[in-house]
Amino acid sequence: MTRVAVIGLGAMGGRIARRLIDAGHDIVVWNRDATKAAPLVGPGATPARSPCEAARGAAAVITMVSDPAALRDVTEGPAGVAAGADASTTIIQMATVGPASLTRLASVLPPGAGLLDAPVLGSLSEVESGSLRIFVGGPAELMERWRPLLSALGTPLHVGPLGAGTAAKLMANSTLLGVLCVLGEALALGEGLGLPRDKAFDVLAATPLSAQAERRRRSIESGQYPARFSMSLARKDAELILEAAATTGLDLRLAAAARTWFAEADGEGTDPDYSAVLARILERRPGRSRT
Ligand SMILES: NC(=O)c1ccc[n+]([C@@H]2O[C@H](COP(=O)([O-])OP(=O)(O)OC[C@H]3O[C@@H](n4cnc5c(N)ncnc54)[C@H](OP(=O)(O)O)[C@@H]3O)[C@@H](O)[C@H]2O)c1
């Protein structure tokens, strides 16, 4: 049976490993905090002592860590994935990072090793149900080789050569971050001008934000934002979007404005769900007290 390593067992990576175990794959796992590997070990996965050990003997290595620094930490150096990979290994990079991280990762891999960038759209429930959208960049034949594995997690969409998956993911997340801020500001405007909240939602239902307003209404009204995708990761993505845009000379003014909201909402000690940026925007309305 083909052995697959999963590096990074956080909210997403842990569920990816579980889903692949349940689909019958031979899985080896590594996480910096080893306690997160424990529930997967035993009848499911084999634990590794380092990313290097996990990669050695694995046909594919999935990386699902938080950010560019974490990706460097798990792939580089004597204990990293690159040290355990060889020409028979395919690295499937699924974390949300920027183009520079992918170029760097490609440069540290041994000659002949395969690399796909395959970041995902969708969150915890989408991993659990195998309904992620997976944006894949890299050689088409390599993607076809790993299509059955990726299909256990969701729907892979080949978007172009190496780097295209990362580009697609940053583009998709620019819409997620932007639309939340536009929604928050629209509600703040309505309320600031005296519209009752239920009337404001009636109005939003007739706008291009209707689906998003409906989806977020319960959280806005209850003040409860169930944790799926953390504020710190959303802030990281806002930074990655602007860094990537800057390398091409693009002036993304709405993305820059969204970054300010996420930066403000992220700096408060806790790390709530990213949608709690709505609470931050609504709290900033004059006359409202801030928590
Ligand atoms: N959550 C979502 O809804 C969602 C959706 C789509 C994409 N993503 C992307 O998927 C990736 C993972 O997200 P997540 O929600 O699973 O994050 P998470 O729950 O915070 O998990 C982060 C993972 O990265 C590891 N890590 C962080 N810094 C590290 C370092 N320096 N060295 C080694 N490992 C390190 C953590 O290890 P420890 O456990 O030891 O801290 C943990 O395994 C991110 O790039 C995120 O943007 C998330």
The ligand as an SDF file (V2000), in Angstrom:
LIG
                    3D

 48 52  0  0  0  0  0  0  0  0999 V2000
   -9.0110   26.2990    9.4530 N   0  0  0  0  0  0  0  0  0  0  0  0
   -9.5270   26.5160    8.2540 C   0  0  0  0  0  0  0  0  0  0  0  0
  -10.7480   26.6600    8.0950 O   0  0  0  0  0  0  0  0  0  0  0  0
   -8.6470   26.5880    7.0300 C   0  0  0  0  0  0  0  0  0  0  0  0
   -9.2680   26.5320    5.7780 C   0  0  0  0  0  0  0  0  0  0  0  0
   -8.4780   26.5730    4.6230 C   0  0  0  0  0  0  0  0  0  0  0  0
   -7.0870   26.6930    4.7380 C   0  0  0  0  0  0  0  0  0  0  0  0
   -6.5210   26.7720    5.9740 N   0  0  0  0  0  0  0  0  0  0  0  0
   -5.0540   26.8780    6.0390 C   0  0  0  0  0  0  0  0  0  0  0  0
   -4.5670   25.6060    6.4670 O   0  0  0  0  0  0  0  0  0  0  0  0
   -3.3880   25.7750    7.2510 C   0  0  0  0  0  0  0  0  0  0  0  0
   -3.5980   25.1080    8.6230 C   0  0  0  0  0  0  0  0  0  0  0  0
   -4.7040   25.7330    9.2430 O   0  0  0  0  0  0  0  0  0  0  0  0
   -5.3150   25.1500   10.6080 P   0  0  0  0  0  0  0  0  0  0  0  0
   -6.6390   25.7980   10.7710 O   0  0  0  0  0  0  0  0  0  0  0  0
   -5.1840   23.6750   10.6500 O   0  0  0  0  0  0  0  0  0  0  0  0
   -4.3070   25.8010   11.6590 O   0  0  0  0  0  0  0  0  0  0  0  0
   -4.0130   25.3370   13.1720 P   0  0  0  0  0  0  0  0  0  0  0  0
   -5.1270   24.5620   13.7320 O   0  0  0  0  0  0  0  0  0  0  0  0
   -3.5820   26.5650   13.8710 O   0  0  0  0  0  0  0  0  0  0  0  0
   -2.7610   24.3570   13.0270 O   0  0  0  0  0  0  0  0  0  0  0  0
   -1.5140   24.8660   12.6620 C   0  0  0  0  0  0  0  0  0  0  0  0
   -0.5380   23.7170   12.5040 C   0  0  0  0  0  0  0  0  0  0  0  0
    0.7470   24.2660   12.1600 O   0  0  0  0  0  0  0  0  0  0  0  0
    1.7050   23.7680   13.0920 C   0  0  0  0  0  0  0  0  0  0  0  0
    2.8000   24.7190   13.2630 N   0  0  0  0  0  0  0  0  0  0  0  0
    2.7050   26.0480   13.4930 C   0  0  0  0  0  0  0  0  0  0  0  0
    3.9380   26.5870   13.5940 N   0  0  0  0  0  0  0  0  0  0  0  0
    4.8120   25.5810   13.4370 C   0  0  0  0  0  0  0  0  0  0  0  0
    6.2270   25.4970   13.4250 C   0  0  0  0  0  0  0  0  0  0  0  0
    7.0030   26.5920   13.5770 N   0  0  0  0  0  0  0  0  0  0  0  0
    6.8040   24.2880   13.2380 N   0  0  0  0  0  0  0  0  0  0  0  0
    6.0420   23.1900   13.0670 C   0  0  0  0  0  0  0  0  0  0  0  0
    4.7010   23.1840   13.0600 N   0  0  0  0  0  0  0  0  0  0  0  0
    4.0950   24.3800   13.2440 C   0  0  0  0  0  0  0  0  0  0  0  0
    0.9330   23.5440   14.3660 C   0  0  0  0  0  0  0  0  0  0  0  0
    1.6720   22.7000   15.2170 O   0  0  0  0  0  0  0  0  0  0  0  0
    1.3650   22.6870   16.8190 P   0  0  0  0  0  0  0  0  0  0  0  0
    0.1200   21.8730   16.9710 O   0  0  0  0  0  0  0  0  0  0  0  0
    2.5700   22.0530   17.3960 O   0  0  0  0  0  0  0  0  0  0  0  0
    1.1690   24.1230   17.2340 O   0  0  0  0  0  0  0  0  0  0  0  0
   -0.3220   22.8950   13.8040 C   0  0  0  0  0  0  0  0  0  0  0  0
   -0.0930   21.5650   13.4470 O   0  0  0  0  0  0  0  0  0  0  0  0
   -3.1440   27.2880    7.3300 C   0  0  0  0  0  0  0  0  0  0  0  0
   -2.2220   27.6660    6.3350 O   0  0  0  0  0  0  0  0  0  0  0  0
   -4.5180   27.8770    7.0400 C   0  0  0  0  0  0  0  0  0  0  0  0
   -4.4390   29.1850    6.5120 O   0  0  0  0  0  0  0  0  0  0  0  0
   -7.2620   26.7030    7.1240 C   0  0  0  0  0  0  0  0  0  0  0  0
  1  2  1  0
  2  3  2  0
  2  4  1  0
  4  5  1  0
  4 48  2  0
  5  6  2  0
  6  7  1  0
  7  8  2  0
  8  9  1  0
  8 48  1  0
  9 10  1  0
  9 46  1  0
 10 11  1  0
 11 12  1  0
 11 44  1  0
 12 13  1  0
 13 14  1  0
 14 15  2  0
 14 16  1  0
 14 17  1  0
 17 18  1  0
 18 19  2  0
 18 20  1  0
 18 21  1  0
 21 22  1  0
 22 23  1  0
 23 24  1  0
 23 42  1  0
 24 25  1  0
 25 26  1  0
 25 36  1  0
 26 27  1  0
 26 35  1  0
 27 28  2  0
 28 29  1  0
 29 30  1  0
 29 35  2  0
 30 31  1  0
 30 32  2  0
 32 33  1  0
 33 34  2  0
 34 35  1  0
 36 37  1  0
 36 42  1  0
 37 38  1  0
 38 39  2  0
 38 40  1  0
 38 41  1  0
 42 43  1  0
 44 45  1  0
 44 46  1  0
 46 47  1  0
M  CHG  2   8   1  16  -1
M  END
$$$$
